[in-house]
Amino acid sequence: MNRDTTQMTRALNSILMPVTLSTVVVLSAGCTGDDVAEVSTDVCSSGLQWVGGDSESPEMHPGRDCIGCHTDRGEGPRFTSAGTVFLTYDEADDCFGVEGVDVSVTDSTGATLTMTTNAAGNFYFEEESFVPPVTARVSYAGGSLEMTTAVPSANCASCHTVEGLNGAP
């Protein structure tokens, strides 16, 4: 892990950790349904994992490439930007992320659209179009992190993966 990634990890944890822990307690206390399983925090930092397979749900497959899957299979809505906000950068696919994070995408025209993450940490824009290149900002509990470099795609999972493709954390 390079210095920039280490600093970003610490910053993200300082923004998300205090509120996330209380959110996990609330989620774990409630009914998780058939599509979500409680797992060890060694498996998923949230303690929750998607087990619903490809059943249609806005909470399905956190961390996976939503745009690629919906495009390749020709199923579900067409997304112009989508992703999952996690507590850690190395979270496995299908682990629940953080609910209630505002994700703002700004395109080359200066237009900014914001979506709030759902219970799985997923966010998506369906009909909105973005003029590349784009940047994104995540805001939660009074703190925020912003991309420092504009990228040619609003498909967050094309770079932000467990491996951190193209230098992305």
C-alpha positions in Angstrom: 0.0 0.0 0.0 1.5 3.4 -1.0 1.5 6.5 1.2 -1.4 8.1 -0.6 -3.6 5.0 -0.3 -2.6 4.6 3.4 -3.6 8.3 4.1 -6.9 7.9 2.2 -7.7 4.7 4.1 -7.1 6.5 7.4 -9.2 9.4 6.3 -12.1 7.2 5.1 -12.0 5.2 8.3 -12.0 8.4 10.4 -15.1 9.7 8.4 -17.0 6.4 8.3 -16.0 4.3 11.3 -17.8 6.1 14.2 -21.2 6.1 12.6 -20.8 2.9 10.7 -20.3 0.8 13.8 -23.6 2.1 15.2 -25.3 1.4 11.8 -24.0 -2.2 11.8 -25.5 -2.7 15.3 -28.9 -1.5 14.1 -28.8 -3.5 10.9 -27.7 -6.7 12.7 -30.5 -6.2 15.3 -33.2 -6.0 12.6 -34.5 -8.6 10.2 -32.0 -9.1 7.4 -34.2 -11.1 5.1 -33.4 -14.1 2.8 -31.0 -12.2 0.6 -28.6 -11.0 3.4 -26.6 -13.1 5.9 -24.9 -12.1 9.0 -21.2 -13.0 8.8 -18.1 -12.5 10.8 -16.5 -9.1 10.5 -13.4 -11.0 9.4 -15.4 -11.9 6.3 -17.1 -8.5 5.8 -16.3 -5.4 7.8 -20.1 -4.6 8.0 -21.0 -8.1 9.3 -23.5 -8.5 6.4 -23.2 -10.3 3.1 -25.4 -10.5 0.0 -26.5 -14.1 -0.5 -29.4 -13.5 -2.8 -27.7 -14.5 -6.0 -29.0 -12.6 -9.0 -32.4 -11.9 -7.5 -33.4 -8.4 -8.6 -32.8 -5.9 -5.8 -31.2 -2.5 -5.4 -29.0 -4.1 -2.7 -27.8 -6.9 -4.9 -24.1 -7.8 -5.3 -22.4 -4.8 -3.5 -18.9 -4.2 -4.9 -19.4 -5.8 -8.2 -19.5 -4.1 -11.6 -23.2 -3.1 -11.8 -22.9 -1.4 -15.2 -21.0 -4.2 -16.8 -23.4 -6.9 -15.6 -26.5 -5.0 -16.6 -25.0 -4.2 -20.0 -23.7 -7.7 -20.7 -26.8 -9.5 -19.6 -29.3 -6.9 -21.0 -31.3 -7.1 -17.8 -32.3 -4.5 -15.2 -32.1 -0.8 -15.5 -29.4 0.9 -17.6 -26.9 2.6 -15.2 -24.8 5.6 -16.2 -22.9 5.5 -12.9 -22.9 3.0 -10.1 -20.9 1.6 -7.3 -20.6 0.7 -3.6 -19.1 2.7 -0.8 -17.3 0.4 1.7 -15.6 1.1 5.1 -12.4 -0.4 3.8 -10.6 -0.4 0.4 -10.0 -4.1 0.3 -13.6 -5.3 0.9 -14.7 -8.5 -0.9 -17.5 -8.4 -3.4 -21.0 -9.1 -1.9 -20.1 -7.6 1.5 -22.5 -4.8 2.5 -21.0 -1.3 2.4 -22.1 1.9 4.2 -25.6 3.2 4.1 -26.4 6.9 4.0 -23.3 8.2 2.2 -23.8 11.0 -0.3 -22.0 10.2 -3.6 -21.7 13.2 -5.9 -20.5 12.8 -9.5 -19.4 16.0 -11.4 -18.9 15.9 -15.1 -16.8 18.0 -17.5 -19.6 20.6 -17.9 -19.6 21.2 -14.1 -23.0 19.4 -13.7 -23.2 17.6 -10.3 -25.7 14.9 -9.4 -25.9 13.3 -5.9 -27.3 9.9 -4.8 -27.4 8.5 -1.3 -26.2 4.9 -0.7 -28.8 2.3 0.2 -28.5 -0.3 3.0 -26.0 -2.3 0.9 -23.8 0.8 0.3 -24.9 0.7 -3.3 -25.7 3.8 -5.4 -26.6 4.2 -9.0 -27.8 6.8 -11.5 -30.2 5.4 -14.1 -31.2 8.0 -16.6 -28.7 10.8 -16.0 -25.9 11.2 -18.5 -22.5 12.4 -17.6 -20.1 14.2 -20.0 -16.6 12.7 -19.4 -14.3 13.1 -17.8 -15.9 12.9 -14.3 -14.9 13.2 -10.6 -16.7 11.9 -7.6 -17.0 12.9 -3.9 -18.2 10.8 -1.0 -19.6 12.7 2.0 -20.7 11.2 5.3 -21.1 12.4 8.9 -19.6 15.8 8.1 -16.5 14.6 6.3 -15.8 13.9 2.7 -13.3 12.5 0.2 -12.9 13.7 -3.3 -11.2 12.3 -6.4 -8.2 14.4 -7.3 -8.1 13.3 -11.0 -10.9 13.2 -13.5 -11.5 9.9 -15.2 -13.1 9.0 -18.5 -15.8 6.7 -17.1 -18.5 7.1 -14.4 -18.3 3.3 -13.9 -16.7 3.3 -10.5 -16.0 -0.5 -10.5 -13.9 -0.1 -13.6 -11.1 1.2 -11.3 -12.2 0.8 -7.7 -11.9 -2.9 -7.0 -10.3 -5.1 -4.3 -7.1 -4.9 -6.3 -7.4 -1.1 -6.9 -7.0 -0.9 -10.7 -5.4 2.0 -12.4 -4.0 3.3 -9.1 -7.4 3.7 -7.5 -7.8 2.7 -3.9 
